[in-house]
Amino acid sequence: MYCKKNHSTDQVPCIECQDLIRYADTRLERCKFGDEKPVCKDCVVHCYSKEQREKMKTVMKWSGPRMIYLHPLFALVHLFDSRH
């Protein structure tokens, strides 16, 4: 969603966003908390590098408010997860 609106390439997601997705997937796979992992902002272990954390913040800040309209179920699940 973020890439489609903010990066002008023919390929969606673009290479940069694909790299960020792969990075996030790798971090989730290697998380020591497993299925009990809290949302990143509440986690005591910050496993993202500073640069990748800033990129993810940018994507999430842009996408979050728009998720409620385009993917309401995902938005509600994410909101619930962040509260518990």
Stockholm file with secondary structure:
# STOCKHOLM 1.0

chainA/1-84         MYCKKNHSTDQVPCIECQDLIRYADTRLERCKFGDEKPVCKDCVVHCYSKEQREKMKTVMKWSGPRMIYLHPLFALVHLFDSRH
#=GR chainA/1-84 SS CHHHHHCCCSSSSCHHHHHHHHHHHHHHHTCTTGGGCCCGGGCSSCCSCHHHHHHHHHHHHHHHHHHHHHCHHHHHHHHHHHHC
#=GC SS_cons        CHHHHHCCCSSSSCHHHHHHHHHHHHHHHTCTTGGGCCCGGGCSSCCSCHHHHHHHHHHHHHHHHHHHHHCHHHHHHHHHHHHC
//
